[in-house]
Amino acid sequence: MKILVAVATRHGATREIAEAVGTALGAALTDAGMWSLVEVRDAGLVHSVEGFDAVVLGSAVYLGHWLEPARKLAESFSDELHRVPVWLFSSGPVGVQKGPAEEPVAVEDLVRRLDARGDRLFGGKIDRHLLTFPERAVVTALRVPDADNRDWPSIRAWGREIGASLAHAERSVP
């Protein structure tokens, strides 16, 4: 089974999530006795999704939106992605939410268009040393502290869930 984990990241933290998902997913398939090849690629460098049996697509979230490479991949290959199992993830909430719970990124339309089997929202990471001047200005204005809010056990568990789902579906095929 060949799986693509495509990711759009600006400073590398979301790619680290994609790599953890890919590793856990591959391990779950191996544990189920299945051969697998999991490729983690930058979304902007994906020129085809042909030949993949499943796709996990993720993006860092900036000001409530996915990065352009992930959005473009989903749009450009929507027909092909609709033919294979797809999971989506977002990474980005870095501050403490004040006020009513609000979805930091709207992906419902993408979930529907791609018939995604699931989507997850993971906490993000802020390291001011890696940010551009405008990004530093925004996090300073919003009083967002440097922090790593990624929940690694949850990230790995989600990767294993995807692997288990794929293994179950493969065993169910006559």
C-alpha positions as CSV (number, residue, x, y, z in Angstrom):
1,M,0.0,0.0,0.0
2,K,1.4,3.4,-1.0
3,I,0.4,6.4,1.0
4,L,1.1,10.1,0.4
5,V,1.3,12.5,3.3
6,A,1.4,15.9,1.7
7,V,2.0,19.0,3.9
8,A,2.2,22.7,3.6
9,T,4.3,24.4,6.2
10,R,6.0,27.7,6.6
11,H,8.5,27.1,9.3
12,G,8.7,23.3,9.6
13,A,6.5,22.6,12.6
14,T,3.6,21.2,10.5
15,R,6.0,19.0,8.5
16,E,7.1,17.5,11.8
17,I,3.4,16.6,12.5
18,A,3.2,15.1,9.0
19,E,6.3,13.0,9.6
20,A,4.9,11.7,12.9
21,V,1.6,10.8,11.3
22,G,3.4,9.1,8.4
23,T,5.6,7.1,10.8
24,A,2.7,6.0,13.0
25,L,0.5,5.2,10.0
26,G,3.2,3.0,8.4
27,A,3.9,1.2,11.8
28,A,0.2,0.4,12.1
29,L,0.1,-1.1,8.6
30,T,3.3,-3.1,9.4
31,D,1.8,-4.3,12.6
32,A,-1.3,-5.5,10.6
33,G,1.1,-7.5,8.4
34,M,0.7,-5.2,5.4
35,W,3.4,-3.9,3.1
36,S,3.4,-0.1,3.0
37,L,5.4,2.8,1.6
38,V,4.6,6.2,3.2
39,E,5.9,9.2,1.5
40,V,5.9,12.6,3.2
41,R,6.2,15.4,0.6
42,D,5.8,19.2,0.6
43,A,2.4,19.9,-1.0
44,G,3.8,22.4,-3.4
45,L,6.1,19.7,-4.8
46,V,3.3,17.1,-5.5
47,H,2.7,16.9,-9.2
48,S,0.5,13.9,-9.2
49,V,-1.4,11.7,-6.8
50,E,-1.6,8.8,-9.3
51,G,-0.4,5.5,-7.8
52,F,-1.2,6.3,-4.2
53,D,-3.7,4.2,-2.4
54,A,-4.5,6.9,0.2
55,V,-3.6,10.5,0.9
56,V,-3.2,12.5,4.1
57,L,-3.2,16.3,3.4
58,G,-2.3,18.8,6.0
59,S,-1.5,22.5,6.3
60,A,-0.4,25.1,8.8
61,V,-3.1,27.6,9.5
62,Y,-2.4,31.3,9.2
63,L,-5.1,33.8,10.1
64,G,-7.7,31.0,9.7
65,H,-6.6,29.7,6.3
66,W,-4.6,26.8,4.9
67,L,-1.5,27.7,3.1
68,E,-1.7,28.0,-0.7
69,P,0.3,24.9,-1.6
70,A,-2.2,22.6,0.3
71,R,-5.2,24.5,-1.1
72,K,-3.9,24.2,-4.7
73,L,-3.1,20.5,-4.3
74,A,-6.7,19.8,-3.1
75,E,-8.1,21.9,-6.0
76,S,-5.8,20.6,-8.7
77,F,-6.3,16.9,-7.9
78,S,-9.8,16.9,-6.4
79,D,-11.0,14.3,-8.9
80,E,-8.1,11.9,-8.2
81,L,-8.4,12.6,-4.4
82,H,-12.1,11.8,-4.5
83,R,-11.2,8.2,-5.7
84,V,-8.9,7.3,-2.7
85,P,-9.3,7.5,1.0
86,V,-8.3,11.0,2.2
87,W,-7.7,12.5,5.6
88,L,-7.0,16.1,6.4
89,F,-5.3,17.9,9.2
90,S,-4.6,21.5,10.2
91,S,-2.0,22.8,12.6
92,G,-2.0,26.2,14.0
93,P,-3.9,27.2,17.1
94,V,-1.1,28.6,19.3
95,G,-2.9,30.9,21.8
96,V,-5.5,30.5,24.5
97,Q,-8.9,31.1,23.1
98,K,-10.9,33.8,24.8
99,G,-14.6,33.9,24.3
100,P,-16.9,31.3,22.6
101,A,-15.3,28.3,20.9
102,E,-14.6,29.2,17.3
103,E,-13.2,27.0,14.6
104,P,-9.8,28.5,13.8
105,V,-9.9,27.1,10.3
106,A,-12.9,26.3,8.1
107,V,-12.3,23.0,6.2
108,E,-15.8,21.7,6.1
109,D,-16.1,22.5,2.3
110,L,-12.8,20.7,1.6
111,V,-13.9,17.7,3.7
112,R,-17.1,17.5,1.7
113,R,-15.5,18.1,-1.7
114,L,-12.9,15.4,-1.2
115,D,-15.2,13.1,0.8
116,A,-12.5,13.0,3.5
117,R,-12.8,10.3,6.0
118,G,-11.7,12.6,8.8
119,D,-10.0,15.8,9.7
120,R,-8.0,16.8,12.7
121,L,-6.9,20.1,14.2
122,F,-3.6,20.0,16.1
123,G,-2.0,22.7,18.1
124,G,0.8,24.6,16.5
125,K,4.2,25.9,17.5
126,I,5.4,29.5,17.8
127,D,9.1,30.2,17.8
128,R,9.6,34.0,17.2
129,H,13.2,33.4,16.0
130,L,11.7,31.7,12.9
131,L,9.0,34.2,12.1
132,T,9.1,37.0,9.6
133,F,8.8,40.5,10.8
134,P,5.0,40.8,9.9
135,E,4.4,37.4,11.6
136,R,6.2,38.6,14.8
137,A,4.1,41.7,14.7
138,V,0.9,39.7,14.6
139,V,1.8,37.3,17.4
140,T,3.1,40.3,19.5
141,A,-0.1,42.2,19.0
142,L,-2.2,39.1,19.9
143,R,0.1,38.5,22.9
144,V,0.8,34.9,21.8
145,P,3.7,33.5,23.7
146,D,6.4,31.2,22.2
147,A,5.0,27.7,22.8
148,D,4.8,24.3,21.3
149,N,1.2,23.2,21.6
150,R,1.5,20.0,19.5
151,D,0.1,17.0,21.3
152,W,2.5,14.2,20.1
153,P,0.6,11.3,21.6
154,S,-2.6,12.4,19.9
155,I,-0.8,13.0,16.6
156,R,0.7,9.5,16.7
157,A,-2.6,8.0,17.7
158,W,-4.3,9.6,14.8
159,G,-1.7,8.2,12.4
160,R,-2.2,4.7,13.9
161,E,-6.0,5.1,13.5
162,I,-5.6,5.9,9.8
163,G,-3.3,2.9,9.4
164,A,-5.8,0.6,11.2
165,S,-8.6,1.9,9.0
166,L,-6.6,1.2,5.8
167,A,-5.6,-2.2,7.0
168,H,-9.2,-3.1,7.9
169,A,-10.5,-1.8,4.5
170,E,-7.8,-3.8,2.7
171,R,-8.7,-7.0,4.6
172,S,-12.4,-6.5,3.8
173,V,-11.8,-6.4,0.1
174,P,-12.8,-9.8,-1.5
